[in-house]
Amino acid sequence: MNTIEKFNNHVMQSYGRYPLVMEQGKDRRCTDENGKTYIDFGSGIGTNSLGYCNDKWVEAVCSQVKNLQHTSNYYYTAVQAEFAEKLCETAGYKSVFFGNSGAEANECAIKIARKYSFDKYGKGRHTIITLVNSFHGRTMATLSATGQDVFHNYFFPFVEGFKYANANNIAKLEEMLDDTVCAVMIEYVQGEGGVNALDKDYVDAVYRLCAEKDVLVIADEVQTGVGRTGKFLAGDNFGKKADITTLAKGIAGGVPMGACLTNEKCSGVLVAGTHGSTFGGNPIACAGGIAVLDTVNSEGFLDEVCKKAEFIKSKLADCEEITGMSGLGLMIGITLKTKKAADIVKKALDKGLLILTAKDKVRLLPPLTITYDELEEGLKILKEVMEEK
Ligand SMILES: *Cc1c(COP(=O)(O)O)cnc(C)c1O
C-alpha cells in the first residue's frame, strides 16, 4: 500500500490535501517521495520561518533534545526562562504564557481578558468583539471568536459572549462597545480571511475607543508576528501595542509553540491554578524559538524582509492576470482577474512551486530567509502559471 492509501485509511479526512508526499527539506526547498523538488513560498503556512532545517535552528533543537526533551511546568528550565526573556524584550511585553498553537494562545488571551474584567468589575463584562472575516482557531472558543459564518456549523452550542464587528467601520464599533464588553480582538492583517490589512484610522480608533472604557485590545498576531510583516510585530507598522498579543506559527521555526504576551496591566491576571498546558513552554520548542529570535533580531534582517516584499511586488507588477496585491511584508495576497486561486496552486505545484490560497486570493508566505535568486526562480513559475492560456 502506498503512503497516501495508508494515510487515508487511518488519518481522519479533515483536510483537503494535495497528492504530495513530502519527504525532506533544506532551506527554501523540499523534496517529495519521488525525488521531485519544490521551491517553497508557503513555509508550511508560515511556520517554517527560517525555511526547512536551517543549520542554526537544527543545532539548537538537536542539542536541546539530547540534553532535556521535556519536564513538567511544576519545575523551571533555563531554556524557557531565556526564551521568555528574549521574546518579551523583543516584543516589548512584560510577561508570557506558553502553549502549543495559535488557538491555545488565543484561548489564553480570551481567558485573561475575561478574568481581568471579572477581577476589576465583577460578572457580566465578558463580551469580546472580534471582526467579521477573522480567523482565530479551531477550538470551541476560538471558533466562536472567528467572525465567519461558515465556521459556525455542526458543533453547537458555540461559546457565548462573542460579537462580530465589520472591519474598518468605526461608527459600528463605537455602537457595539457597551458595558458588557471586556476586549476587542483584531488581526492587523486578516490572514485566512484574505490577507486584508486594517485601515490605519480604524486601528487608531480601536485603541482610542478601548482606552476610554478600559476595554482590552487583543492582537492575534499568530500569522503576522515574528517578522512576517517586516517588523517584529505587525502592530509596530501601526505604532500600536495591544494589551495582549498572541503568537504561534513561525515563532519556533516549525516546532509547536504558541505564546500569549501581556503588558504590565494584564501580567498578574493568571494566578496559580487558573490556566495551564502540559507541553506549554516545552524545552525543544523554546530552543527552536531562541534560534528564530536570534535570526530575526540580527542586524538588518527585518529591513531585508521589507525589501524582499517590494521585490516580489515589482516582479509581479506587469502580470496581466493580477488585478491587485494586498498584505504587509512577506504576507502577500494576490487577486486574480480570471483564474481560480486553487487552480493556480495546483499548476504551480506541478511545476515545482508551493504556494497557498486565502479565500479567493493566492497567498504567499515565503520563508523570511528566502534569497532573491530563489524569489526570482519561484516568481518565474508563478507568472508562467498565471499567464498560461
Ligand atoms: C493559524 C491561525 C490561528 C490558529 O493557529 P493554530 O496553530 O492552527 O491553532 C489563529 N489565528 C490566526 C490569525 C491564524 O493565522
The ligand as an SDF file (V2000), in Angstrom:
LIG
                    3D

 15 15  0  0  0  0  0  0  0  0999 V2000
   -3.3530   29.9160   12.0460 C   0  0  0  0  0  0  0  0  0  0  0  0
   -4.0250   30.9310   12.8520 C   0  0  0  0  0  0  0  0  0  0  0  0
   -4.6180   30.5990   14.0910 C   0  0  0  0  0  0  0  0  0  0  0  0
   -4.7070   29.1870   14.6070 C   0  0  0  0  0  0  0  0  0  0  0  0
   -3.4530   28.6460   14.8730 O   0  0  0  0  0  0  0  0  0  0  0  0
   -3.3130   27.0750   15.1920 P   0  0  0  0  0  0  0  0  0  0  0  0
   -1.8570   26.9210   15.4990 O   0  0  0  0  0  0  0  0  0  0  0  0
   -3.7390   26.3490   13.9580 O   0  0  0  0  0  0  0  0  0  0  0  0
   -4.1830   26.7750   16.3330 O   0  0  0  0  0  0  0  0  0  0  0  0
   -5.1680   31.6220   14.8470 C   0  0  0  0  0  0  0  0  0  0  0  0
   -5.1410   32.8920   14.4130 N   0  0  0  0  0  0  0  0  0  0  0  0
   -4.5750   33.2470   13.2440 C   0  0  0  0  0  0  0  0  0  0  0  0
   -4.5550   34.6780   12.8370 C   0  0  0  0  0  0  0  0  0  0  0  0
   -4.0120   32.2700   12.4200 C   0  0  0  0  0  0  0  0  0  0  0  0
   -3.4790   32.6300   11.2470 O   0  0  0  0  0  0  0  0  0  0  0  0
  1  2  1  0
  2  3  1  0
  2 14  2  0
  3  4  1  0
  3 10  2  0
  4  5  1  0
  5  6  1  0
  6  7  2  0
  6  8  1  0
  6  9  1  0
 10 11  1  0
 11 12  2  0
 12 13  1  0
 12 14  1  0
 14 15  1  0
M  END
$$$$
